[in-house]
Amino acid sequence: MKIALLEKTGRSADALALAKESSRAAWWDPETQHTLARLLLSNGRTDDALDLLRRAAWLDVWATEPLTFAAEIELSRGHPAAALDWLNRAIWRNPAPSGYLLLSETLRQLHRAPEADAALARAKELRTGGKALSGD
């Protein structure tokens, strides 16, 4: 809460320092690591943010948020192959429609249209509860 307040009031350096302190104190908490990663990213420290997201993903073996966030970072950096690695892990953990949508976008950037179409179809299938889609 205090970190968010510092951030909102334009005190990003203080927010980052507090997040680092919190991360050291709660090294086992994936949410704390995720918060610090977000702040590092906003301060231009992308590689450090990705390292923390890797740690957050390791701390909670079922969480997909750190993996998806890392994939989004890699996509924004123009690294779709790296994003694909993160996404494959996220989808293995939880095959959610949102993961398949991001996977579809990533595969398109890699010029793998048939696989992208299959990922999009899987997202639609999951959204409809596995029921066949019809044009009617």
C-alpha positions in Angstrom: 0.0 0.0 0.0 2.7 2.4 1.0 4.7 1.5 -2.2 1.7 2.3 -4.4 1.2 5.6 -2.6 4.8 6.6 -3.1 4.5 5.7 -6.7 1.3 7.7 -7.2 2.9 10.8 -5.6 5.8 10.7 -8.0 8.3 9.3 -5.6 9.3 6.3 -7.7 12.9 6.2 -6.3 11.4 5.9 -2.7 8.9 3.3 -3.9 11.7 1.3 -5.5 13.8 1.5 -2.4 10.9 0.4 -0.2 10.0 -2.5 -2.6 13.6 -3.7 -2.5 13.5 -3.7 1.3 10.2 -5.5 1.2 11.6 -8.0 -1.3 14.6 -8.8 0.9 12.4 -9.2 4.0 9.8 -11.3 2.2 12.1 -13.1 -0.3 9.6 -16.1 -0.3 6.6 -14.0 -1.3 6.0 -14.1 -5.1 3.7 -11.0 -5.0 6.4 -8.9 -3.3 8.9 -10.1 -6.1 6.3 -9.2 -8.7 5.8 -5.7 -7.3 9.5 -5.1 -7.3 9.8 -6.4 -10.8 7.1 -4.0 -12.0 9.0 -1.1 -10.4 12.3 -2.1 -11.8 10.7 -2.3 -15.2 9.3 1.2 -14.9 12.8 2.4 -13.9 14.3 0.9 -17.1 15.9 -2.1 -15.4 14.3 -4.7 -17.6 16.8 -7.5 -17.1 16.6 -7.2 -13.3 12.8 -7.2 -13.6 12.9 -10.4 -15.7 15.2 -12.0 -13.1 12.7 -11.2 -10.4 9.8 -12.6 -12.4 11.8 -15.8 -12.9 12.2 -16.0 -9.1 8.5 -15.2 -8.5 7.6 -18.0 -10.9 9.9 -20.4 -9.1 8.4 -19.4 -5.7 4.9 -20.2 -6.7 4.9 -23.2 -9.1 1.3 -22.6 -10.1 1.3 -18.9 -10.7 1.0 -17.7 -14.3 1.2 -14.0 -13.7 5.0 -13.7 -13.5 5.4 -15.8 -16.6 2.8 -13.9 -18.6 4.2 -10.5 -17.4 7.7 -11.6 -18.5 6.3 -12.7 -21.9 4.7 -9.3 -22.3 8.0 -7.6 -21.5 9.8 -9.8 -24.0 7.2 -9.0 -26.7 7.6 -5.3 -26.0 11.4 -5.7 -26.4 10.9 -7.4 -29.8 11.9 -10.8 -28.5 9.0 -13.1 -29.4 11.0 -16.3 -29.2 11.9 -15.5 -25.5 8.2 -14.6 -24.9 7.2 -18.0 -26.3 9.4 -19.7 -23.7 7.6 -17.8 -20.9 4.2 -18.4 -22.4 4.7 -22.2 -22.8 5.4 -22.4 -19.1 2.4 -20.3 -18.2 0.0 -22.3 -20.4 1.4 -25.6 -19.0 0.6 -24.3 -15.5 -2.9 -23.0 -16.4 -4.3 -23.3 -19.9 -6.4 -20.1 -19.7 -7.9 -18.3 -22.7 -5.8 -15.2 -22.0 -2.6 -17.2 -22.2 -3.7 -18.7 -25.6 -4.5 -15.3 -26.9 -1.1 -14.0 -26.0 0.4 -17.2 -27.5 -1.4 -16.6 -30.7 -0.1 -13.1 -31.0 3.4 -14.3 -30.2 3.3 -17.1 -32.8 2.1 -14.5 -35.4 5.2 -12.4 -34.6 7.3 -15.5 -35.2 5.5 -16.0 -38.6 3.9 -19.3 -37.4 0.4 -18.6 -38.6 -1.0 -22.1 -38.5 0.0 -22.5 -34.9 -1.2 -19.0 -34.1 -4.6 -19.9 -35.6 -4.7 -23.1 -33.5 -3.9 -21.1 -30.3 -6.7 -18.7 -31.1 -9.1 -21.5 -31.7 -8.1 -23.0 -28.3 -8.7 -19.7 -26.6 -12.2 -19.5 -28.1 -12.9 -23.1 -27.2 -11.9 -22.5 -23.6 -14.0 -19.4 -23.4 -17.1 -21.3 -24.5 -16.5 -24.1 -22.1 -15.2 -26.5 -24.7 -18.4 -26.3 -26.8 -18.1 -26.2 -30.5 -18.3 -22.8 -32.0 -20.9 -22.2 -34.7 -21.6 -19.3 -37.0 -25.4 -19.5 -36.3 
